[in-house]
Amino acid sequence: MFRYKRRKAVAFQIHIIYNKVLQGIREDARYAAIKQALLRVEQISARRTTYLYAADLYRSLRRKGVTIRNTPDCIIAALCIENEIPLLHHDRDFDHIARHSKLEIITP
């Protein structure tokens, strides 16, 4: 996730990103390098309202016929929306969420 400030991008992440990114890495050396890189990025925390908003977001999308494959994606989207932070991603669920919500997407 990135927040723009006076033409500078500042990266943020949430704790669930550790799991989503690291669990798929097979090589130990690459895992260690990416883990260290993630640990250097500033964290923002979800609140109780974030999880409630994520559930509302999921339900709203389902009513529109959109199925999000992973619950964490709704939590990440809710956190971005609540904090007005655009999301840089590589996951098609976020494109679906953005089409039907206030989630702002950054395209690299």
MOTAFEN-V621140 format. One record per residue. N is the residue number from 1. PSI is psi in degrees with one decimal (999 if undefined). BURIAL is 1 if it has 16 or more other ideal C-beta (glycine too) atoms within 10 Angstrom, else 0. Layout:
N_PSI_BURIAL ; N_PSI_BURIAL
//
This chain:
1_145.8_1 ; 2_144.7_1 ; 3_131.2_1 ; 4_133.0_0 ; 5_111.9_0 ; 6_52.6_0 ; 7_11.8_0 ; 8_136.1_0 ; 9_133.1_0 ; 10_125.9_0 ; 11_142.5_0 ; 12_158.9_1 ; 13_165.2_1 ; 14_161.8_1 ; 15_-34.5_0 ; 16_-20.1_1 ; 17_-34.6_1 ; 18_-51.3_0 ; 19_-48.0_0 ; 20_-38.1_0 ; 21_-48.7_0 ; 22_-29.8_0 ; 23_-22.5_0 ; 24_1.7_0 ; 25_123.7_0 ; 26_-37.0_0 ; 27_131.4_0 ; 28_-42.7_0 ; 29_-43.4_0 ; 30_-40.9_0 ; 31_-48.2_0 ; 32_-41.8_0 ; 33_-44.7_0 ; 34_-37.8_0 ; 35_-45.5_0 ; 36_-39.5_0 ; 37_-42.4_0 ; 38_-37.1_0 ; 39_-18.2_0 ; 40_-10.2_0 ; 41_137.7_0 ; 42_140.6_0 ; 43_144.7_0 ; 44_147.7_1 ; 45_144.1_0 ; 46_147.4_1 ; 47_174.9_0 ; 48_-40.9_0 ; 49_-28.9_0 ; 50_-45.6_1 ; 51_-37.0_0 ; 52_-41.5_0 ; 53_-38.5_1 ; 54_-41.3_1 ; 55_-43.3_0 ; 56_-41.0_0 ; 57_-46.3_1 ; 58_-47.8_1 ; 59_-40.7_0 ; 60_-43.2_0 ; 61_-40.8_1 ; 62_-39.6_0 ; 63_-27.6_0 ; 64_4.1_0 ; 65_14.0_0 ; 66_122.2_0 ; 67_122.0_0 ; 68_127.7_1 ; 69_-26.6_0 ; 70_126.8_0 ; 71_-41.5_0 ; 72_-29.1_1 ; 73_-38.3_1 ; 74_-35.4_1 ; 75_-45.2_1 ; 76_-45.8_1 ; 77_-44.0_1 ; 78_-42.7_1 ; 79_-42.0_1 ; 80_-45.0_1 ; 81_-47.4_1 ; 82_-37.1_1 ; 83_4.5_0 ; 84_47.5_0 ; 85_120.7_1 ; 86_152.4_1 ; 87_127.1_1 ; 88_125.3_0 ; 89_172.3_1 ; 90_62.6_0 ; 91_117.9_1 ; 92_-23.2_0 ; 93_-36.1_1 ; 94_-32.3_1 ; 95_-41.0_0 ; 96_-44.4_1 ; 97_-44.6_1 ; 98_-35.7_1 ; 99_-23.4_0 ; 100_16.9_0 ; 101_-171.0_1 ; 102_11.6_0 ; 103_126.7_1 ; 104_130.7_0 ; 105_141.8_0 ; 106_131.6_0 ; 107_122.3_0 ; 108_999_0
//
